[in-house]
Amino acid sequence: MTIDAEPTRVPAVSGFAQWNDLPSNLQDYWNKVCPPDCGGTRIGNPQTDAPTVRNSVMGASPYSTKAFELLSLFRDFVKDKAAALPGFWKVRTLSYGEMSNAGDCIKSATGVAGIVSTNSTLYSEGPPSFNATKKTLDYKVAAPHYEKDGTSVFKGRYNLMIRSDVARCIYKFTSAPISSTIEVIEENGTPSTAITNVSETNGWVRLDASGFSFSAPTVRVSITQASAEQNKAVLLVNNNQPSNTPAAETTANTTPATSANTTSSVTASNYVRTTASGAKATLTINLVAKQTVKIYRKVGSKLTLLKTLAGKLGKNTYATSYKKTYSFVVKDAKGKVIPPQLSASAYAFGLILLR
């Protein structure tokens, strides 16, 4: 396996003061955790309760609950800004302890099942956790709100790559097509502004969110699968509707479907499927109504218009050059991003954390 990546800036947090200059909430915290949760350093009796005498230290892993608590506690004291933004490059597999709360589809796996990367100071322990209530894969990140200058907002980035078969195992889906979305949720439960992109290439689902701000948001991924009736409706649209004759009642997002024996109305959405081979990518754009669409290449957060396409009802294809740093965005006639529809695949299991 070869992994090729550039380093990223990760905020480091630091603050210091004389004991008597510390705010009362920090004094109360240290008096509570030290000596019980602290270790000694160079003084012979570091475990004394006297705060001006003891010399104790306490550490926390960047993925631990304690680290998230400490960053929240120290935000005001450090003015919610980074002390430094060093370049950081690290790739590793998850430890046994980090995998202890992972779901069965990942815990019992072999090989690589997914890759997570982020530029946040703190990140969730283990792979993204499955929220059974919301049916989402959640991952918590945290960092200072500002860069070192105290005025520039630090922008977060999160990338998840997960194999299609692993996603199907987690959601108990069939081999029918799946689709996905990604969003960033603030601590108060409101959506955060972020640039998002989803794609599927060679059996891997990729979900990216960037440009969001901190303090400690949750990145939420939703993977869905259409019902049998919805899949049937899409097939009816593709196979039975003349490509040059849009239905009179059809809107950009809804198409009535009729079979030989029953009449029903179901929702069929526009979708994009991207496949890449070598230096070439092919976009298949399925439209439920004739309309003009715009195709963009995305590198980082920059969108470049590639083609304004007069789309016909049904499948439209567009071929373009491809590099591993590229992804693609297609917008409908109203300027709304058309979501991808993902296909089935089968690969070996496993997990790698990339940060």
C-alpha positions in Angstrom: 0.0 0.0 0.0 1.2 3.5 -0.8 -0.2 6.6 0.9 0.7 10.0 -0.6 -0.5 13.2 1.1 0.6 16.7 2.0 1.0 17.8 5.6 -1.8 20.0 7.1 -1.9 22.7 9.7 -3.3 21.5 13.1 -3.9 24.0 15.9 -1.9 23.5 19.1 -3.4 24.8 22.3 -1.3 26.2 25.2 -1.7 28.6 28.1 0.1 29.3 31.4 -0.2 31.5 34.5 0.7 31.8 38.1 -1.8 29.9 40.4 -3.2 33.1 41.9 -3.8 34.5 38.4 -5.9 31.5 37.2 -9.6 32.0 36.9 -11.6 30.3 39.7 -13.1 27.6 37.4 -9.6 26.4 36.4 -8.4 26.4 40.1 -11.5 24.4 41.1 -10.8 21.9 38.3 -7.2 21.3 39.2 -8.0 21.0 42.9 -10.6 18.4 42.0 -8.4 16.2 39.7 -5.0 16.6 41.4 -3.7 14.6 43.1 -6.2 11.8 42.2 -5.7 11.9 38.4 -2.3 13.6 38.2 1.3 12.3 38.1 4.4 13.6 39.8 7.4 15.3 38.3 10.6 16.4 40.0 9.3 17.3 43.6 9.6 14.7 46.3 6.0 15.0 47.4 4.1 16.1 44.3 0.8 14.7 45.4 0.1 17.3 48.1 -3.2 19.1 48.1 -1.5 22.5 48.4 -1.8 24.0 44.9 1.2 26.4 45.3 3.5 23.5 46.4 2.5 20.5 44.2 4.2 20.0 40.8 1.9 17.6 39.0 1.1 16.8 35.4 -1.9 15.2 33.7 -2.1 14.0 30.1 -5.0 13.3 27.7 -5.0 11.6 24.3 -6.4 13.8 21.4 -9.3 11.4 21.0 -10.2 11.0 24.6 -13.3 12.4 26.3 -11.0 14.1 28.9 -9.3 16.1 26.1 -12.6 17.4 24.8 -13.5 18.4 28.4 -10.2 20.2 28.9 -10.4 22.2 25.6 -13.9 23.3 26.5 -12.7 24.3 30.0 -9.7 26.3 28.7 -11.3 28.0 25.7 -11.9 31.4 27.4 -8.5 31.3 29.2 -6.6 30.8 26.0 -8.9 33.3 24.2 -10.2 30.4 21.9 -7.1 30.7 19.7 -4.3 28.5 18.6 -0.9 28.9 20.2 0.7 27.6 17.0 -0.3 25.9 13.8 2.5 23.4 13.1 2.4 21.2 9.9 1.2 17.7 10.8 1.4 14.4 8.8 0.5 11.1 10.5 -1.1 7.9 9.4 -1.8 4.9 11.6 -4.2 2.0 12.1 -6.5 2.2 15.1 -5.4 0.5 18.3 -7.3 -2.4 19.9 -8.6 0.0 22.6 -9.9 2.5 20.0 -11.7 -0.2 18.2 -13.4 -1.6 21.3 -16.7 0.4 20.7 -16.7 0.0 16.9 -19.6 -1.8 15.3 -19.4 -5.5 14.3 -19.1 -4.7 10.6 -15.7 -3.0 11.3 -14.5 -4.7 14.4 -14.6 -8.2 12.8 -13.2 -6.9 9.5 -9.9 -7.6 7.8 -8.1 -5.3 5.5 -8.9 -1.6 4.9 -12.5 -0.7 5.4 -12.2 3.1 5.7 -10.0 6.1 6.1 -10.7 9.2 8.2 -8.7 12.5 7.9 -9.1 15.8 9.6 -7.1 18.9 10.6 -8.8 19.3 14.0 -6.9 19.4 17.3 -9.2 16.7 18.8 -11.1 13.9 17.1 -13.4 11.0 18.0 -12.0 7.8 19.4 -12.2 5.0 16.8 -14.2 5.0 13.5 -17.3 7.1 13.1 -20.1 5.8 15.4 -23.4 4.7 14.1 -26.3 6.7 15.5 -29.2 4.2 15.6 -31.8 6.9 16.2 -30.8 9.2 13.3 -29.4 6.4 11.1 -26.1 8.4 10.7 -22.4 7.9 11.0 -21.2 10.6 13.5 -17.7 11.9 14.1 -16.9 14.6 16.6 -14.0 17.1 16.1 -12.8 20.1 18.1 -10.3 22.9 17.8 -9.9 26.6 18.7 -12.1 28.9 16.8 -9.3 31.3 15.8 -5.8 30.9 14.4 -2.7 32.3 16.3 -3.5 35.9 15.4 -6.8 35.7 17.3 -8.8 37.2 14.4 -8.6 34.7 11.5 -11.2 32.0 11.8 -9.6 28.5 11.6 -11.4 26.5 9.0 -12.0 22.8 9.5 -11.8 19.8 7.2 -13.1 16.3 7.4 -12.8 13.5 4.9 -14.3 10.0 5.2 -13.7 7.2 2.7 -15.6 4.0 3.4 -16.1 1.0 1.2 -19.6 0.6 -0.2 -19.9 -3.0 1.1 -18.9 -1.9 4.6 -21.6 0.8 4.5 -24.2 -1.7 3.3 -23.2 -4.0 6.2 -23.6 -1.2 8.8 -27.0 -0.1 7.4 -28.1 -3.7 6.5 -28.8 -2.6 2.9 -29.2 -4.8 -0.2 -27.1 -4.6 -3.3 -29.4 -1.9 -4.8 -27.9 1.6 -5.3 -27.2 3.8 -2.3 -26.8 7.5 -1.9 -25.3 9.7 0.8 -25.1 13.2 2.3 -22.7 14.9 4.8 -23.4 17.8 7.1 -21.7 19.6 10.0 -23.8 20.1 13.2 -22.9 22.7 15.8 -22.9 21.8 19.6 -26.3 23.5 19.9 -27.8 21.2 17.2 -27.9 23.8 14.3 -26.3 23.1 10.9 -22.9 24.8 10.3 -22.0 26.4 7.0 -19.6 24.0 5.1 -18.6 23.0 1.6 -19.6 19.4 1.1 -18.9 16.9 -1.6 -19.8 13.2 -2.0 -18.7 10.8 -4.7 -18.2 7.1 -5.4 -15.3 5.7 -7.4 -14.2 2.1 -7.7 -16.3 0.9 -4.8 -15.3 3.6 -2.3 -17.7 6.2 -1.0 -16.0 9.5 -0.3 -17.6 12.2 1.8 -15.8 15.6 2.3 -16.7 18.6 4.5 -14.6 21.7 4.6 -14.7 25.4 5.4 -16.6 25.0 8.7 -15.6 26.7 11.9 -15.0 25.3 15.4 -15.6 24.9 18.5 -16.7 21.2 18.8 -19.1 20.2 16.0 -20.2 16.8 14.9 -19.8 15.7 11.3 -22.8 13.6 10.4 -23.0 11.2 7.4 -26.3 9.8 6.2 -26.4 6.9 3.8 -29.7 5.9 2.3 -31.2 3.4 -0.1 -34.4 3.8 -2.2 -37.2 1.4 -1.6 -38.1 -1.2 -4.2 -40.9 0.9 -5.5 -38.7 4.0 -5.9 -36.0 1.9 -7.8 -38.8 0.6 -10.0 -40.0 4.1 -10.7 -36.5 5.2 -11.8 -36.4 2.2 -14.2 -39.7 3.1 -15.6 -38.6 6.6 -16.2 -35.4 5.4 -17.9 -37.0 2.7 -20.0 -40.5 3.8 -20.9 -40.4 7.6 -21.1 -39.3 9.0 -24.5 -36.1 10.9 -24.1 -37.4 13.9 -26.1 -40.9 14.1 -24.5 -41.0 15.3 -20.9 -44.3 14.6 -19.1 -46.6 17.6 -18.7 -47.0 17.3 -14.9 -43.3 16.5 -14.3 -41.2 18.8 -12.1 -37.4 18.8 -11.7 -37.6 16.4 -8.8 -40.8 14.4 -9.1 -42.0 11.9 -11.7 -45.3 9.9 -11.7 -44.7 6.2 -12.5 -47.3 3.8 -14.0 -47.0 0.0 -14.3 -49.2 -2.3 -16.4 -51.3 -3.4 -13.3 -51.2 -0.5 -10.9 -51.1 3.3 -11.0 -49.1 5.1 -8.3 -47.1 8.2 -7.8 -43.6 8.1 -6.2 -40.7 10.5 -6.0 -37.7 9.9 -8.3 -34.7 12.3 -7.9 -32.0 13.5 -10.2 -28.7 11.8 -9.5 -25.1 11.7 -10.6 -22.8 8.7 -10.8 -19.1 9.2 -11.2 -16.7 6.4 -12.4 -13.0 6.9 -12.8 -10.4 4.8 -14.7 -6.8 6.0 -15.0 -6.8 9.6 -16.2 -10.4 9.6 -17.3 -13.7 10.2 -15.4 -17.2 9.6 -16.7 -20.2 11.3 -15.1 -23.6 9.8 -15.7 -26.3 12.3 -14.9 -29.8 11.0 -14.6 -32.5 13.7 -15.0 -36.2 13.2 -14.3 -37.0 16.3 -16.5 -35.2 18.0 -19.4 -33.1 20.9 -18.1 -29.8 22.6 -18.4 -27.1 21.5 -15.9 -23.7 22.8 -15.1 -20.7 20.5 -14.4 -17.9 21.6 -12.2 -14.5 20.2 -11.3 -13.7 20.7 -7.6 -10.1 20.9 -6.3 -10.0 21.7 -2.6 -12.7 24.3 -2.2 -12.4 25.8 -5.7 -15.0 25.0 -8.4 -14.2 25.3 -12.1 -17.0 25.2 -14.6 -16.3 22.4 -17.2 -19.5 22.3 -19.2 -23.0 23.7 -19.5 -25.0 20.8 -20.7 -28.5 20.8 -22.3 -29.6 17.7 -20.4 -32.3 15.4 -21.8 -34.7 13.3 -19.8 -33.0 10.1 -18.5 -29.3 9.4 -18.7 -26.7 12.0 -19.9 -23.0 11.2 -19.9 -20.0 13.5 -19.8 -16.3 12.4 -20.0 -13.4 14.5 -18.7 -9.9 14.2 -17.4 -9.3 12.9 -13.9 -6.7 13.1 -11.2 -6.9 11.8 -7.6 -7.2 15.4 -6.3 -10.4 16.0 -8.5 -14.0 15.6 -7.5 -17.0 16.8 -9.5 -20.2 18.8 -8.7 -23.2 19.0 -10.9 -25.9 21.7 -10.4 -29.4 21.6 -11.8 -31.3 24.4 -13.6 -32.1 26.0 -10.2 -28.4 25.9 -9.1 -29.0 23.1 -6.6 -26.3 20.4 -6.3 -27.5 17.1 -7.8 -26.7 14.3 -5.3 -24.8 11.1 -6.3 -26.3 7.7 -6.5 -23.8 5.1 -5.4 -23.4 1.6 -6.7 -22.7 -1.8 -5.0 -19.2 -3.3 -4.8 -17.3 -5.9 -2.8 -13.9 -5.4 -1.2 -12.1 -6.6 1.9 -12.7 -5.0 5.4 -10.5 -2.9 7.6 -9.8 0.6 9.0 -7.1 3.2 8.8 -7.1 6.5 10.6 -5.4 9.3 8.7 -4.8 12.7 10.3 
